[in-house]
Amino acid sequence: MVFYGSRHRYNAGNSLVLVVVVLGAFVLLTRRMCLKLYSEGLPMQNEKWISYNALAWTEAIIARPEDYAHETEFYINIIREKARIDVKTLLHPGCGAGCNDYTFKKHFRVTGVDISDGMLDIARGKNPEVAYLHGDMRSLNLKERFDAVAIPESIDYMVTLPDLERAINAACRHLNPGGLLLVAAKVREEFSENNFCYTGAKDNVEITVFENNYIPEKNPSTYEATMIYLIRIDGRLSIQTDCHKLGLFSRDEWFMVFKNAGLEVTQAPLHGAYDRFIMGEGQYPMQVFVGVKPL
Ligand SMILES: C[S@@+](CC[C@H](N)C(=O)[O-])C[C@H]1O[C@@H](n2cnc3c(N)ncnc32)[C@H](O)[C@@H]1O
């Protein structure tokens, strides 16, 4: 009994020391993390973006496929007009939650590829007719070839010129002769920092997302998109943050990358695709680069 009693006391003392040590380490760590957060900004996400995985479900509430229809029809007209073959099949790298595909699929047989499983899950629910695959647009190597490849919203995730080259070359490899690559892009010379707001509500869920775009002085060929999510479920608020690093390339670089991939390149301005989300005064000019693979 005494043995057990003393052993018990001995364990209790030990546990107390352990709790104090763990608590101390927790306080120190949290303090260091907070200091780091304030001095360096929010930690940058890399390919495991919260927005496109744990928070991908919010897309179904803040992004309505009908709202993408006008812009997607614009791309479809360019594809029809510029391709040298009758376009029946379309590959969409960086397809996200499938809002563009909702309109693309009315015109083409669509294959969507994305690096984020969370977005693919939402896309599959929205477009059961579309073939969705997990993959990286920089290293894509499918057996099939397509009449058109479209990257309407995701090319900014190419942060360096070699990454952009990989993505454009991979897209080109998947094109049939006479087929067309369409990329909607921001051009470095035209890009300006903006703030955006997206909102949506469904049943007991209300979501507001604020996005800030910022060009860091140290690396002006990139920009940061920092998102703050305000999510209320049954009136209870939770706040989530995410920060993405994205690439900015000059007009010359865009033309060079398309030409080096063996494409005949032209360019058309895209007006107002995001204007409705801009907070206050602002402009968000974009360009559509079109490359045709020679017959
Ligand atoms: C702005 S979202 C696209 C939204 C899309 N238009 C929609 O309808 O939901 C950007 C997407 O690009 C994807 N992405 C980023 N880098 C990628 C890569 N290297 N390969 C494939 N997809 C990528 C992200 O996972 C994300 O789903």
PDBQT file of the ligand as one rigid body, heavy atoms in Angstrom, charges set to zero:
ROOT
HETATM    1  C1  LIG A 301      -8.838  30.699 -58.828  1.00  0.00    +0.000 C 
HETATM    2  S1  LIG A 301      -8.925  28.959 -58.750  1.00  0.00    +0.000 S 
HETATM    3  C2  LIG A 301      -9.751  28.561 -60.249  1.00  0.00    +0.000 C 
HETATM    4  C3  LIG A 301     -11.204  28.802 -60.112  1.00  0.00    +0.000 C 
HETATM    5  C4  LIG A 301     -12.000  28.182 -61.231  1.00  0.00    +0.000 C 
HETATM    6  N1  LIG A 301     -12.106  29.007 -62.391  1.00  0.00    +0.000 N 
HETATM    7  C5  LIG A 301     -13.387  27.795 -60.741  1.00  0.00    +0.000 C 
HETATM    8  O1  LIG A 301     -14.289  27.762 -61.543  1.00  0.00    +0.000 OA
HETATM    9  O2  LIG A 301     -13.519  27.476 -59.574  1.00  0.00    +0.000 OA
HETATM   10  C6  LIG A 301      -7.268  28.495 -59.101  1.00  0.00    +0.000 C 
HETATM   11  C7  LIG A 301      -7.065  26.993 -59.153  1.00  0.00    +0.000 C 
HETATM   12  O3  LIG A 301      -5.764  26.715 -59.678  1.00  0.00    +0.000 OA
HETATM   13  C8  LIG A 301      -5.313  25.511 -59.090  1.00  0.00    +0.000 C 
HETATM   14  N2  LIG A 301      -3.870  25.354 -59.288  1.00  0.00    +0.000 N 
HETATM   15  C9  LIG A 301      -2.880  26.133 -58.792  1.00  0.00    +0.000 A 
HETATM   16  N3  LIG A 301      -1.692  25.663 -59.192  1.00  0.00    +0.000 NA
HETATM   17  C10 LIG A 301      -1.923  24.580 -59.975  1.00  0.00    +0.000 A 
HETATM   18  C11 LIG A 301      -1.096  23.665 -60.680  1.00  0.00    +0.000 A 
HETATM   19  N4  LIG A 301       0.231  23.789 -60.655  1.00  0.00    +0.000 N 
HETATM   20  N5  LIG A 301      -1.680  22.677 -61.383  1.00  0.00    +0.000 NA
HETATM   21  C12 LIG A 301      -3.037  22.532 -61.395  1.00  0.00    +0.000 A 
HETATM   22  N6  LIG A 301      -3.870  23.358 -60.737  1.00  0.00    +0.000 NA
HETATM   23  C13 LIG A 301      -3.331  24.377 -60.033  1.00  0.00    +0.000 A 
HETATM   24  C14 LIG A 301      -5.732  25.679 -57.633  1.00  0.00    +0.000 C 
HETATM   25  O4  LIG A 301      -5.748  24.457 -56.957  1.00  0.00    +0.000 OA
HETATM   26  C15 LIG A 301      -7.123  26.302 -57.792  1.00  0.00    +0.000 C 
HETATM   27  O5  LIG A 301      -8.113  25.339 -57.788  1.00  0.00    +0.000 OA
ENDROOT
TORSDOF 0
